[in-house]
Structures are given as C-alpha cells and as structure tokens.
C-alpha cells in the first residue's frame, strides 16, 4: 500500500502543476469560404476552473499530511516509510537540503535579472518572493507550535510541518508561476528540487512523511496566497504614489507587518 501511496503522491507533485498551464491561443487564420458554426462552450466544470486547479494540489497534500501524522494516524505510513528509508537508504551526511530549498526561487529571480521575461518585472518578482516567504514562515512556525509533533530522531517537538520542505515548495511555485508558461521544464525542475529536498529531510531522520506532505501543501499555498494578495496591496498605493512606492512585508515574533519605501 505504501508504494502505491508514494507513487500517487509523486504523480500529484509533478503532474498537477503542469496541468494548470494554459496553451497560448493560436493566431487567427484567414477567413475561409466555408464557415463552421460551433456551439458556444458551456460553463467549465468544477475541476476545470483555474482556482480549483491552483488549490487542489496543496489542499490534497496538506490533508494527506494531517491525516497521516502521529496526532491522527488515520493511515499509518510514517513508521513504515521511516523503516523503508533506514533499510534501503541510510542517513546521509549532506547539508545540501539547506541550500536546495532556496534554489528554485533563486533561479526565478536570476532569470528576471538576466532579462528573461517572466510574468512580472524583476522588482515585482522580488517583492512577491518576500511576501510568499513571509507568509510561509508565519504559517509553518505557528503550525509547529500548535501541533507539537516529535521528530523521528527525538531531537525536539517541532516536526510538523517540515519548514525546509515548505520553503522549497514555496520557492518552486514561484518559479512555476513566473516561468512555467514559457516552458514546462521550469516547473518540472523546480518541483523536482523541492521533492528532493523533502526526500533528504526524511532520509536524515528529522522529518516524517506526513511532515513533508503538509510542508509541500503549506509551501504551495503560501505562494498562491502571495500572488493573490500582492495586486490588492500594491494597486491602492500605486494609484496615489505611482511607481515611487515599494511595500516590503515582514513577520517578527508572531506579528505581521509591512514597511513602505517611498522615493521622493
């Protein structure tokens, strides 16, 4: 059962983000003497709506993590996965997971600075990343305090959800939303790095499977929330101040904040 569950989750991580990509419209062809009349398309079904496509993967991941954690244990996969990893993989000594969590976001910002056109300007990409990572840190930190799940190695009670995994998927979603429309390989690369980060965290025996599943869901939701909030925060300021204002989000000691920088 565990192998099937892991296979389904792997497909979910790689297939659903690509499913959200929309094909560019084909150029209009020259008028033809034969005109075909087509019926107007009906309203999209529930699972075909863009909002559902965006929210379904993280909600499923977060739900799977919550239902399999030690606090609920609806599916007892955490211990099984840990035993499989310890038997076949062992504990790696690498520290790559500390850098890999930032890699997809760094690639997105680097592409923008290099002149590769994304969904937003480089300055807006930087602010979106700051907002996404702020929301991610707030959500992950508070969930850790609330759930108090012990790590597999017994080092502390801040296991659920995985902050490395959460940040990695927030970073990958930033790359996906900025450049996934140019090529699906940006999305594949970003989410592959995020999934590898989650795998290393489990192999190092510092996180359960449920921790990384929930972390992936929180990470994706953080960036989706940032992309929803950003225009609603910046548009009122730009109406008044034009392009002279920047809004920088912050999160310190459990409190959200923002700092506006105005060029005089």
Backbone as JSON, one array per atom type, in Angstrom:
{
  "sequence": "XXXXXXXXXXXXXXXXXXXXXXXXXXXXXXXXXXXXXXXXXXXXXXXXXXXXXXXXXXXXXXXXXXXXXXXXXXXXXXXXXXXXXXXXXXXXXXXXXXXXXXXXXXXXXXXXXXXXXXXXXXXXXXXXXXXXXXXXXXXXXXXXXXXXXXXXXXXXXXXXXXXXXXXXXXXXXXXXXXXXXXXXXXXXXXXXXXXXXXXXXXXXXXXXXXXXXXXXXXXXXXXXXXXXXXXXXXXXXXXXXXXXXXXXXXXXXXXXXXXXXXXX",
  "N": [[0.83, -1.21, 0.0], [1.97, 1.21, 0.75], [3.85, 1.74, -1.27], [2.19, 2.25, -3.46], [0.9, 4.53, -2.51], [3.02, 6.39, -2.34], [3.72, 6.51, -5.04], [1.42, 7.65, -6.17], [1.46, 10.15, -4.91], [3.84, 11.19, -5.93], [3.18, 11.47, -8.64], [1.19, 13.38, -8.29], [2.61, 15.61, -7.43], [4.19, 16.26, -9.65], [2.51, 16.21, -11.92], [0.07, 17.68, -11.59], [0.82, 20.47, -11.19], [1.73, 21.05, -13.78], [-0.56, 20.64, -15.2], [-1.99, 22.91, -14.81], [-1.06, 24.75, -16.58], [-1.75, 26.92, -19.26], [-2.41, 26.72, -22.7], [-1.04, 28.79, -25.2], [-3.04, 31.0, -27.15], [-3.81, 30.16, -30.51], [-2.77, 31.85, -33.5], [-5.1, 33.84, -35.34], [-6.65, 32.47, -38.18], [-6.84, 32.98, -41.72], [-9.92, 34.13, -43.14], [-12.26, 31.75, -44.3], [-14.06, 30.31, -47.06], [-15.86, 28.46, -46.31], [-17.73, 28.4, -43.56], [-17.78, 27.31, -40.34], [-20.11, 26.71, -37.92], [-20.01, 26.68, -34.53], [-21.16, 25.39, -31.46], [-21.62, 27.43, -28.59], [-19.31, 27.21, -25.94], [-20.06, 25.54, -22.87], [-20.4, 26.37, -19.34], [-17.38, 25.98, -17.42], [-16.49, 22.88, -15.86], [-16.35, 21.99, -12.35], [-13.76, 21.03, -11.56], [-12.28, 22.03, -13.62], [-11.93, 24.7, -13.33], [-9.8, 27.55, -12.93], [-9.11, 28.36, -10.28], [-9.66, 26.11, -8.75], [-7.85, 24.3, -9.86], [-5.47, 25.46, -9.04], [-5.62, 25.33, -6.24], [-6.21, 22.71, -5.55], [-3.97, 20.75, -5.58], [-2.21, 21.65, -3.32], [-4.07, 21.54, -1.2], [-4.8, 18.84, -1.12], [-2.31, 17.7, -0.5], [-1.75, 18.86, 2.01], [-3.92, 17.9, 3.46], [-3.45, 15.13, 3.3], [-1.06, 15.01, 4.75], [-1.94, 15.87, 7.28], [-3.75, 13.86, 7.99], [-2.16, 11.64, 8.23], [-0.29, 12.13, 10.18], [1.23, 11.67, 13.47], [-0.53, 12.58, 15.37], [-3.04, 12.04, 14.43], [-3.05, 9.75, 12.69], [-4.58, 8.29, 10.77], [-3.87, 6.88, 8.5], [-1.29, 4.68, 8.77], [1.47, 5.46, 7.85], [3.84, 6.78, 8.38], [5.74, 5.49, 10.13], [6.21, 3.17, 8.62], [7.32, 4.24, 6.27], [9.64, 5.39, 7.31], [11.04, 3.14, 8.22], [11.49, 1.81, 5.8], [13.16, 3.64, 4.5], [15.37, 3.7, 6.24], [16.24, 1.12, 5.94], [16.91, 0.82, 3.23], [18.19, 3.12, 2.32], [19.59, 4.65, 4.3], [21.19, 7.09, 6.5], [21.98, 10.17, 5.19], [24.85, 12.39, 5.15], [24.87, 14.86, 4.07], [24.52, 18.43, 3.61], [23.05, 19.63, 1.73], [20.32, 20.07, 1.57], [19.83, 22.41, 2.95], [20.53, 24.42, 1.21], [19.18, 23.78, -1.13], [16.49, 24.34, -0.75], [16.17, 27.01, -1.34], [16.83, 27.2, -3.99], [15.03, 26.99, -6.41], [13.59, 29.44, -6.26], [15.71, 31.27, -6.31], [16.64, 30.81, -8.89], [14.45, 31.74, -10.37], [14.46, 34.5, -9.72], [17.0, 35.12, -10.66], [16.73, 34.64, -13.41], [14.98, 36.69, -14.07], [16.56, 38.97, -13.52], [18.48, 38.54, -15.44], [17.22, 39.23, -17.72], [15.33, 37.56, -18.84], [12.08, 37.28, -19.73], [9.47, 37.15, -17.47], [6.43, 36.49, -15.68], [6.11, 38.76, -14.16], [7.78, 41.94, -13.53], [11.3, 42.18, -12.6], [11.58, 43.57, -10.1], [9.01, 43.33, -9.01], [8.9, 40.56, -8.88], [10.79, 40.08, -6.87], [9.53, 41.27, -4.67], [7.21, 39.74, -4.55], [8.35, 37.25, -3.92], [9.39, 37.87, -1.38], [7.0, 38.36, 0.01], [5.72, 35.86, -0.25], [7.54, 34.16, 1.11], [7.44, 35.29, 3.62], [4.76, 34.82, 4.4], [4.9, 32.06, 4.33], [6.79, 31.45, 6.33], [5.43, 32.39, 8.57], [3.08, 30.75, 8.62], [4.17, 28.14, 8.77], [5.78, 28.22, 11.12], [3.9, 28.77, 13.13], [2.21, 26.55, 12.91], [3.95, 24.53, 13.71], [4.3, 25.19, 16.43], [1.7, 24.83, 17.28], [1.03, 22.12, 16.78], [3.05, 20.43, 17.89], [4.59, 18.02, 17.31], [6.73, 15.27, 17.72], [10.04, 14.87, 16.46], [11.38, 12.32, 14.23], [13.96, 11.53, 15.1], [13.84, 12.28, 17.7], [14.76, 14.75, 18.61], [13.43, 17.23, 19.04], [10.17, 18.85, 19.46], [9.14, 19.96, 17.13], [8.33, 19.08, 14.58], [6.23, 18.94, 12.68], [4.74, 21.09, 10.36], [7.28, 20.26, 7.85], [9.71, 22.67, 7.65], [11.82, 23.15, 5.87], [10.93, 21.73, 3.61], [8.53, 23.09, 3.13], [9.4, 25.71, 2.5], [10.91, 25.08, 0.24], [8.94, 24.22, -1.59], [7.37, 26.5, -1.74], [9.22, 28.16, -2.96], [9.61, 26.73, -5.36], [7.07, 26.98, -6.48], [6.98, 29.69, -6.96], [8.86, 29.88, -9.08], [7.49, 28.29, -10.9], [5.12, 29.78, -11.38], [6.1, 32.13, -12.46], [7.66, 31.38, -14.69], [6.75, 28.98, -15.71], [4.91, 29.15, -17.75], [6.44, 29.73, -19.97], [8.03, 27.49, -20.42], [7.42, 24.12, -19.68], [9.43, 22.77, -18.43], [10.69, 24.37, -16.58], [8.91, 24.26, -14.45], [8.94, 21.5, -13.92], [11.64, 21.17, -13.18], [11.82, 22.88, -10.91], [9.92, 21.78, -9.06], [10.95, 19.24, -8.85], [13.4, 19.66, -7.54], [12.35, 20.6, -5.12], [10.93, 18.31, -4.24], [13.09, 16.58, -3.96], [14.42, 17.84, -1.87], [12.58, 17.39, 0.2], [12.78, 14.58, 0.31], [15.45, 14.26, 1.2], [15.27, 15.36, 3.75], [13.66, 13.47, 5.04], [15.32, 11.24, 4.79], [17.42, 12.0, 6.4], [16.35, 11.6, 8.82], [14.96, 13.53, 10.27], [12.43, 14.27, 9.76], [9.06, 13.14, 9.36], [7.07, 11.33, 6.91], [4.52, 12.49, 6.81], [5.11, 15.07, 7.66], [6.53, 16.25, 5.53], [4.69, 16.09, 3.48], [2.61, 17.78, 4.38], [4.16, 20.08, 4.61], [4.79, 20.59, 1.92], [2.23, 21.22, 0.94], [1.62, 23.55, 2.45], [3.67, 25.21, 1.56], [3.1, 25.58, -1.23], [0.56, 26.78, -1.02], [1.28, 29.15, 0.28], [2.7, 30.67, -1.63], [0.73, 30.86, -3.61], [-1.15, 32.38, -2.19], [0.35, 34.71, -1.85], [0.5, 35.67, -4.49], [-2.13, 36.24, -4.88], [-2.64, 38.21, -2.97], [-0.79, 40.26, -3.51], [-1.37, 42.14, -5.8], [-3.62, 43.35, -4.7], [-2.65, 44.7, -2.55], [-0.7, 46.44, -3.55], [-1.86, 47.96, -5.62], [-3.64, 50.06, -4.61], [-1.69, 51.76, -3.42], [-0.09, 52.42, -5.61], [-1.82, 53.89, -7.15], [-1.91, 56.26, -5.82], [0.79, 56.98, -5.35], [2.13, 56.28, -7.63], [4.87, 54.81, -9.31], [6.64, 55.14, -7.27], [6.62, 53.9, -4.84], [7.36, 51.16, -2.69], [6.32, 48.16, -1.15], [7.23, 46.32, 1.57], [6.89, 43.23, 3.02], [6.79, 41.85, 6.39], [7.57, 39.6, 9.09], [7.7, 39.09, 12.42], [8.32, 37.71, 15.54], [5.78, 36.51, 15.8], [4.04, 38.4, 14.72], [2.55, 40.08, 11.98], [3.72, 42.48, 9.58], [4.39, 45.49, 7.7], [6.4, 47.48, 5.54], [6.63, 50.52, 4.0], [8.36, 51.9, 1.32], [9.17, 54.94, 0.03], [10.04, 56.81, -2.75], [11.21, 60.0, -2.98]],
  "CA": [[0.0, 0.0, 0.0], [2.84, 2.37, 0.86], [4.44, 2.05, -2.58], [1.16, 2.87, -4.29], [0.67, 5.88, -2.0], [4.14, 7.22, -2.75], [3.63, 6.71, -6.49], [0.34, 8.61, -6.41], [1.92, 11.45, -4.46], [4.84, 11.66, -6.89], [2.43, 11.94, -9.81], [0.47, 14.59, -7.9], [3.56, 16.72, -7.35], [4.73, 16.61, -10.95], [1.52, 16.32, -12.99], [-0.93, 18.7, -11.37], [1.28, 21.82, -11.52], [1.79, 21.22, -15.22], [-1.93, 20.65, -15.68], [-2.52, 24.27, -14.7], [-0.56, 25.59, -17.66], [-2.71, 27.17, -20.34], [-1.79, 26.85, -24.01], [-1.21, 30.1, -25.81], [-4.01, 30.93, -28.25], [-3.27, 30.12, -31.86], [-3.12, 33.04, -34.28], [-6.32, 33.71, -36.14], [-6.39, 32.11, -39.57], [-7.55, 33.78, -42.72], [-11.3, 33.69, -43.3], [-12.49, 30.72, -45.31], [-15.38, 30.39, -47.67], [-16.74, 27.58, -45.55], [-17.8, 28.85, -42.17], [-18.34, 26.3, -39.47], [-20.75, 27.28, -36.75], [-19.86, 25.8, -33.38], [-21.97, 25.77, -30.3], [-20.87, 28.13, -27.55], [-18.94, 26.29, -24.86], [-20.78, 25.71, -21.62], [-19.56, 26.77, -18.2], [-16.41, 24.94, -17.07], [-16.81, 22.05, -14.71], [-15.71, 22.45, -11.12], [-12.34, 20.72, -11.53], [-11.63, 22.71, -14.72], [-11.79, 26.11, -13.02], [-8.41, 27.86, -12.57], [-8.91, 28.41, -8.83], [-9.63, 24.73, -8.26], [-6.58, 23.72, -10.3], [-4.4, 26.03, -8.23], [-5.73, 24.99, -4.83], [-6.4, 21.28, -5.3], [-2.76, 20.03, -5.15], [-1.78, 21.9, -1.94], [-5.07, 21.09, -0.22], [-4.66, 17.38, -1.01], [-1.06, 17.41, 0.21], [-1.91, 19.25, 3.41], [-4.87, 16.96, 4.07], [-2.76, 13.85, 3.45], [-0.13, 15.14, 5.85], [-2.67, 15.97, 8.55], [-4.41, 12.59, 8.31], [-1.17, 10.58, 8.49], [0.6, 12.48, 11.26], [1.06, 10.87, 14.68], [-1.66, 13.08, 16.14], [-4.28, 11.47, 13.88], [-2.67, 8.39, 12.29], [-5.62, 7.58, 10.03], [-3.07, 5.93, 7.73], [-0.03, 4.52, 9.49], [2.53, 5.42, 6.84], [5.06, 7.43, 8.85], [6.7, 4.5, 10.62], [6.55, 2.29, 7.51], [8.24, 4.95, 5.39], [10.92, 5.55, 8.0], [11.73, 1.85, 8.22], [11.93, 1.55, 4.43], [14.3, 4.52, 4.22], [16.52, 3.27, 7.04], [16.7, -0.17, 5.45], [17.43, 0.85, 1.87], [18.91, 4.35, 2.0], [20.52, 5.08, 5.33], [21.14, 8.51, 6.81], [23.04, 10.93, 4.52], [25.52, 13.43, 5.92], [24.88, 16.08, 3.27], [23.8, 19.64, 4.03], [22.5, 20.25, 0.52], [18.93, 20.47, 1.76], [19.8, 23.78, 3.45], [20.64, 25.32, 0.06], [18.23, 23.42, -2.18], [15.17, 24.93, -0.52], [16.14, 28.34, -1.94], [17.31, 27.16, -5.37], [14.09, 27.38, -7.46], [13.31, 30.87, -6.18], [16.9, 31.98, -6.78], [16.65, 30.69, -10.35], [13.42, 32.64, -10.89], [14.94, 35.88, -9.61], [18.15, 35.25, -11.55], [16.24, 34.76, -14.8], [14.44, 38.04, -14.23], [17.67, 39.93, -13.59], [19.2, 38.28, -16.69], [16.44, 39.74, -18.84], [14.34, 36.59, -19.33], [10.79, 37.84, -19.36], [8.56, 36.3, -16.71], [5.07, 37.01, -15.52], [6.23, 40.08, -13.56], [9.09, 42.59, -13.6], [12.2, 41.69, -11.55], [11.27, 44.17, -8.8], [7.79, 42.7, -8.51], [9.25, 39.19, -8.53], [11.47, 40.12, -5.58], [8.53, 41.57, -3.65], [6.36, 38.55, -4.44], [9.12, 36.25, -3.18], [9.43, 38.29, 0.02], [5.67, 38.15, 0.59], [5.48, 34.42, -0.17], [8.37, 33.58, 2.16], [6.93, 35.79, 4.9], [3.56, 34.04, 4.71], [5.32, 30.69, 4.57], [7.42, 31.38, 7.65], [4.39, 32.57, 9.59], [2.21, 29.58, 8.67], [4.92, 26.96, 9.22], [6.2, 28.39, 12.51], [2.74, 28.66, 14.03], [1.75, 25.16, 12.9], [4.88, 23.77, 14.55], [3.97, 25.47, 17.83], [0.37, 24.33, 17.57], [0.9, 20.66, 16.7], [3.98, 19.82, 18.85], [4.88, 16.64, 16.92], [8.13, 14.93, 17.95], [10.8, 14.45, 15.28], [11.74, 10.89, 14.26], [15.17, 11.32, 15.89], [13.58, 12.66, 19.08], [15.52, 15.94, 18.98], [12.53, 18.25, 19.58], [8.75, 18.65, 19.13], [8.81, 20.92, 16.07], [8.48, 18.3, 13.36], [5.12, 19.1, 11.73], [5.21, 20.52, 9.1], [8.68, 20.47, 7.54], [9.94, 24.03, 7.17], [12.66, 23.07, 4.67], [10.06, 21.33, 2.5], [7.58, 24.15, 2.89], [10.09, 26.78, 1.78], [11.3, 24.57, -1.07], [7.78, 24.2, -2.48], [7.02, 27.9, -1.98], [10.21, 28.62, -3.93], [9.32, 26.09, -6.64], [5.83, 27.54, -7.02], [7.36, 30.99, -7.51], [9.45, 29.62, -10.39], [6.42, 27.77, -11.76], [4.17, 30.82, -11.76], [6.77, 33.15, -13.26], [8.27, 30.9, -15.94], [6.14, 27.75, -16.2], [4.23, 29.42, -19.01], [7.42, 29.73, -21.06], [8.4, 26.1, -20.66], [7.04, 23.24, -18.58], [10.63, 22.25, -17.76], [10.93, 25.19, -15.39], [8.07, 23.7, -13.39], [9.47, 20.17, -13.6], [12.89, 21.34, -12.46], [11.58, 23.46, -9.6], [9.24, 20.84, -8.17], [11.85, 18.11, -8.62], [14.31, 20.08, -6.48], [11.58, 20.65, -3.88], [10.67, 16.94, -3.82], [14.37, 16.03, -3.49], [14.65, 18.41, -0.54], [11.73, 16.62, 1.13], [13.35, 13.25, 0.47], [16.65, 14.35, 2.03], [14.84, 15.61, 5.14], [13.24, 12.19, 5.6], [16.48, 10.35, 4.87], [18.24, 12.44, 7.53], [15.6, 11.2, 10.02], [14.49, 14.7, 11.01], [11.02, 14.51, 9.44], [8.19, 12.04, 8.94], [6.41, 11.53, 5.62], [3.42, 13.44, 6.99], [5.67, 16.41, 7.79], [6.91, 16.8, 4.23], [3.46, 16.26, 2.7], [1.98, 19.02, 4.85], [5.04, 21.18, 4.25], [4.6, 20.89, 0.5], [0.96, 21.91, 0.79], [1.74, 24.91, 3.01], [4.53, 25.99, 0.68], [2.37, 25.98, -2.44], [-0.48, 27.73, -0.63], [1.9, 30.43, 0.64], [2.97, 31.43, -2.85], [-0.56, 31.2, -4.23], [-1.71, 33.49, -1.41], [1.12, 35.91, -2.15], [0.1, 36.16, -5.82], [-3.49, 36.78, -4.75], [-2.6, 39.41, -2.14], [0.12, 41.31, -3.98], [-2.01, 43.25, -6.52], [-4.59, 44.01, -3.84], [-1.92, 45.57, -1.63], [0.1, 47.44, -4.24], [-2.63, 48.83, -6.51], [-4.04, 51.33, -3.97], [-0.53, 52.64, -3.24], [0.38, 52.92, -6.9], [-2.76, 54.9, -7.62], [-1.57, 57.51, -5.14], [2.21, 57.32, -5.43], [2.71, 55.83, -8.88], [5.92, 53.79, -9.17], [7.62, 55.6, -6.28], [6.44, 53.2, -3.57], [7.55, 49.72, -2.55], [5.8, 47.64, 0.11], [8.01, 45.16, 1.98], [6.24, 42.54, 4.13], [7.67, 41.35, 7.44], [6.95, 38.76, 10.13], [8.62, 39.0, 13.54], [7.77, 37.35, 16.85], [4.35, 36.21, 15.71], [3.24, 39.53, 14.25], [2.75, 40.53, 10.61], [3.94, 43.91, 9.41], [4.77, 45.94, 6.35], [7.15, 48.73, 5.5], [6.51, 51.19, 2.69], [9.52, 52.72, 0.94], [8.7, 55.93, -0.94], [11.09, 57.62, -3.36], [10.76, 61.38, -3.06]],
  "C": [[0.87, 1.26, 0.0], [3.43, 2.76, -0.49], [3.43, 2.73, -3.5], [0.9, 4.31, -3.85], [1.77, 6.83, -2.44], [4.11, 7.5, -4.25], [2.56, 7.74, -6.84], [0.78, 10.02, -6.04], [2.95, 12.03, -5.41], [4.17, 12.19, -8.16], [1.71, 13.25, -9.52], [1.39, 15.79, -7.92], [4.0, 17.18, -8.73], [3.67, 16.89, -12.0], [0.57, 17.5, -12.79], [-0.42, 20.12, -11.6], [1.34, 22.06, -13.03], [0.4, 21.28, -15.83], [-2.5, 22.06, -15.7], [-2.06, 25.17, -15.83], [-1.61, 25.71, -18.77], [-1.95, 27.33, -21.65], [-2.05, 28.24, -24.57], [-2.19, 29.98, -26.97], [-3.32, 30.95, -29.59], [-3.64, 31.4, -32.6], [-4.33, 32.79, -35.16], [-5.97, 33.43, -37.59], [-7.22, 33.0, -40.5], [-8.97, 33.25, -42.88], [-11.43, 32.71, -44.46], [-13.89, 30.87, -45.86], [-16.37, 29.51, -46.94], [-16.67, 27.98, -44.08], [-18.47, 27.77, -41.35], [-18.88, 26.97, -38.2], [-20.65, 26.27, -35.62], [-20.7, 26.31, -32.23], [-21.08, 26.45, -29.27], [-20.54, 27.16, -26.42], [-19.72, 26.59, -23.59], [-19.86, 26.13, -20.5], [-18.61, 25.65, -17.82], [-16.86, 24.13, -15.86], [-15.97, 22.47, -13.52], [-14.21, 22.24, -11.16], [-11.57, 21.38, -12.67], [-11.41, 24.2, -14.44], [-10.37, 26.4, -12.54], [-8.17, 27.85, -11.06], [-8.82, 27.0, -8.25], [-8.32, 24.06, -8.65], [-5.41, 24.21, -9.45], [-4.43, 25.49, -6.81], [-5.82, 23.49, -4.54], [-5.11, 20.57, -4.88], [-2.33, 20.35, -3.72], [-2.77, 21.44, -0.89], [-4.99, 19.58, -0.02], [-3.4, 17.0, -0.24], [-1.18, 17.72, 1.7], [-2.85, 18.3, 4.14], [-4.21, 15.6, 4.29], [-1.78, 13.89, 4.61], [-0.82, 15.16, 7.2], [-3.27, 14.62, 8.96], [-3.42, 11.47, 8.64], [-0.21, 10.92, 9.61], [0.29, 11.68, 12.52], [-0.13, 11.32, 15.52], [-2.99, 12.46, 15.7], [-4.07, 10.01, 13.5], [-3.82, 7.61, 11.65], [-5.0, 6.53, 9.12], [-1.69, 5.85, 8.38], [1.13, 4.35, 8.5], [3.84, 5.99, 7.34], [6.12, 6.4, 9.27], [7.14, 3.56, 9.49], [7.57, 2.95, 6.58], [9.61, 5.09, 6.03], [11.71, 4.24, 7.99], [12.27, 1.51, 6.83], [13.17, 2.38, 4.1], [15.54, 4.05, 4.97], [17.1, 1.95, 6.53], [17.43, -0.06, 4.12], [18.3, 2.07, 1.56], [19.97, 4.68, 3.05], [20.44, 6.58, 5.54], [22.28, 9.25, 6.12], [23.62, 12.01, 5.42], [25.53, 14.78, 5.21], [24.11, 17.22, 3.94], [23.16, 20.35, 2.83], [21.06, 20.73, 0.69], [18.8, 21.9, 2.26], [19.89, 24.8, 2.31], [19.57, 25.04, -0.99], [16.87, 24.06, -1.98], [15.04, 26.32, -1.15], [16.38, 28.31, -3.45], [16.27, 27.55, -6.41], [13.76, 28.87, -7.44], [14.49, 31.7, -6.66], [17.0, 31.94, -8.3], [15.64, 31.65, -10.97], [13.9, 34.09, -10.85], [16.13, 36.12, -10.52], [17.74, 35.39, -13.0], [15.69, 36.15, -15.05], [15.53, 39.08, -14.37], [18.47, 39.76, -14.89], [18.43, 38.74, -17.92], [15.46, 38.76, -19.44], [12.98, 37.03, -18.82], [9.93, 36.8, -18.65], [7.19, 36.93, -16.63], [5.09, 38.44, -14.95], [7.63, 40.65, -13.81], [9.97, 42.07, -12.47], [11.9, 42.27, -10.17], [10.03, 43.53, -8.19], [8.04, 41.24, -8.13], [9.9, 39.13, -7.15], [10.47, 40.36, -4.45], [7.57, 40.4, -3.45], [7.06, 37.44, -3.67], [9.16, 36.6, -1.69], [8.09, 38.05, 0.7], [5.39, 36.67, 0.76], [6.27, 33.79, 0.97], [7.95, 34.07, 3.54], [5.69, 35.01, 5.33], [3.92, 32.6, 5.06], [5.92, 30.53, 5.96], [6.38, 31.49, 8.76], [3.53, 31.32, 9.74], [2.94, 28.37, 9.25], [5.29, 27.06, 10.69], [5.04, 28.21, 13.47], [2.16, 27.25, 14.04], [2.65, 24.27, 13.75], [4.56, 23.95, 16.03], [2.64, 24.85, 18.22], [0.34, 22.81, 17.67], [1.83, 19.93, 17.66], [4.21, 18.33, 18.56], [6.38, 16.38, 17.09], [8.79, 14.46, 16.66], [11.13, 12.95, 15.38], [12.98, 10.61, 15.11], [15.03, 11.76, 17.34], [14.25, 13.94, 19.52], [14.65, 17.06, 19.55], [11.1, 17.92, 19.16], [8.28, 19.69, 18.1], [8.91, 20.25, 14.71], [7.46, 18.66, 12.29], [4.72, 20.57, 11.6], [6.7, 20.82, 8.9], [8.89, 21.86, 6.96], [10.84, 24.05, 5.93], [11.8, 22.73, 3.45], [9.09, 22.44, 2.13], [8.21, 25.29, 2.1], [10.49, 26.34, 0.38], [10.13, 24.6, -2.05], [7.24, 25.61, -2.72], [7.94, 28.48, -3.05], [9.94, 28.03, -5.31], [8.07, 26.65, -7.29], [6.06, 28.94, -7.58], [7.95, 30.83, -8.91], [8.39, 29.15, -11.38], [5.5, 28.88, -12.26], [4.82, 31.89, -12.64], [7.19, 32.63, -14.63], [7.69, 29.59, -16.44], [5.4, 27.93, -17.5], [5.16, 29.45, -20.2], [7.83, 28.32, -21.44], [8.02, 25.28, -19.44], [8.25, 22.72, -17.82], [11.04, 23.11, -16.58], [10.15, 24.62, -14.2], [8.59, 22.34, -12.94], [10.74, 20.29, -12.76], [12.67, 21.86, -11.05], [10.96, 22.48, -8.62], [10.09, 19.58, -7.91], [12.85, 18.44, -7.51], [13.59, 20.11, -5.13], [11.31, 19.24, -3.35], [11.95, 16.28, -3.31], [14.72, 16.57, -2.11], [13.84, 17.67, 0.51], [12.3, 15.24, 1.37], [14.59, 13.25, 1.35], [16.27, 14.55, 3.49], [14.36, 14.32, 5.79], [14.41, 11.24, 5.76], [17.38, 10.72, 6.05], [17.55, 12.17, 8.87], [15.2, 12.39, 10.89], [13.03, 15.01, 10.72], [10.34, 13.2, 9.04], [7.65, 12.35, 7.54], [5.29, 12.55, 5.73], [3.92, 14.87, 7.09], [5.95, 17.04, 6.43], [5.69, 16.96, 3.32], [2.77, 17.56, 3.08], [2.84, 20.23, 4.49], [4.91, 21.58, 2.8], [3.3, 21.65, 0.27], [1.01, 23.34, 1.29], [2.59, 25.78, 2.1], [3.83, 26.48, -0.57], [1.3, 27.01, -2.12], [0.09, 29.11, -0.3], [2.15, 31.28, -0.6], [1.69, 31.79, -3.59], [-1.22, 32.37, -3.51], [-0.98, 34.79, -1.69], [0.71, 36.51, -3.5], [-1.32, 36.72, -5.8], [-3.47, 38.12, -4.0], [-1.86, 40.57, -2.79], [-0.57, 42.43, -4.77], [-3.01, 44.01, -5.67], [-3.93, 44.94, -2.83], [-1.25, 46.72, -2.37], [-0.72, 48.4, -5.11], [-3.09, 50.11, -5.84], [-2.87, 52.3, -3.79], [-0.07, 53.23, -4.56], [-0.55, 53.95, -7.5], [-2.41, 56.27, -7.04], [-0.14, 57.95, -5.42], [2.87, 56.91, -6.74], [3.72, 54.73, -8.64], [6.97, 54.18, -8.13], [7.57, 54.81, -4.98], [6.7, 51.71, -3.71], [7.03, 49.3, -1.19], [6.54, 46.35, 0.43], [7.33, 44.49, 3.16], [7.26, 42.08, 5.16], [6.87, 40.51, 8.42], [7.97, 38.56, 11.23], [7.86, 38.73, 14.82], [6.26, 37.2, 16.82], [3.47, 37.32, 15.2], [3.59, 39.87, 12.81], [2.98, 42.05, 10.59], [4.28, 44.21, 7.98], [5.48, 47.26, 6.46], [7.05, 49.29, 4.08], [7.72, 52.08, 2.48], [9.06, 53.65, -0.18], [9.88, 56.74, -1.45], [10.56, 59.04, -3.58], [11.3, 62.08, -4.31]]
}
